Amino acid sequence: MESSAMGVPVVASDVDGLRDTVIHEETGLRVPPSDPVALAEAIVRLLRDEELRVELGRAGREMVEREYDWRDVHDRWVSFYARVCESVAVTV
């Protein structure tokens, strides 16, 4: 997410947490985990394709600005914690 926030194109493993922040061919490239050949191919692809690098970097930055603005994230966390606290409240 930090790289996307800086407009840097991202290559990431196709695993749970990264699927939320790296949309394949839109905000970055995802490769199968533990596949160094696929990782190398994705990196070389970005190195060779300036237009793709620029587009993925731009789209990644826009996604971070849209989805991860600190004020919105703060409000979502506060709401989440409030719901958790309500659901586990114990009467003494």
N, C-alpha and C positions, 0 to 999 in steps of 0.2 A: 504494500500500500504506500509506503514511503517513496519508493521509486516512481510509482504512478503519480503521486502528488507532485513530483518534480518534473513530470512530463517525460520520464525515461521509459522506453518500451520494456516490457517485462516478459521473461520466460520463466514459467513456474511449473512445479510438479502438479499433476492432476490429482490432488488430494482434497479432502473435505474443506478445510479452512480456506484454501486458495481458490476453490471454485466460486466462492462468494465475491472475491475481489479481482479475479482475473477471468474475464469472459473470453474464451478462445476465439481468436481472429477478430476480436472487437476491441478489447482493452489490453490484450497481450496474447501470448502463445502458451498453451499448456502442453506438457509432454508427460508420457507415462512415468510414474515413479520408478526409480532404479533402472533407468534406460539411458545410459550415457550417450549412446549413438543418437537417439532422438533429441536429447538435449543439445548436443553438438550441432545437429542439423538445424535446429530452431535458431541457435545463435548465429550460425553462418547465414541462414536465410535473412535474419535481421541486418547483419553486416552488409549483405549484398543488395538489400532493397531499401534505399533511403526513403522512398515514399511510404512504405509499410512502417518503417521506424517512426516517422513523423506522425502518421495517422494513429498508430497504436499509442504513442506517447500522448498525443492530444486527447484521444478518447479516454485514456486512463486518468489523466488529470481532471477532465470534466466529470468523470464518474466519482472520483474522490471528492471533488468540490460539491457535487450534488448529494451524494449519499453519506458523507462522513464529515460534514460541517460540525465543529465541536459543540456548538449550541444545540444542534439536533441530537447529537450523540449523548450529550449530557442529559437532556430531557428524557431520552429513551432509557438510559441507565437508571435515572431516578424513578421513573415509572416501573421499570422492571423490579428494582429492589423493593419498592412499595408493595407490589403484588406478592413478591416472595415473602416479605414480612407478614402480610395479611394471611397468607396461606399456611404459615407455620406458627402462628401465634398460639401460645400455650396459656391456658387459664390456670392460675395458681390458687 
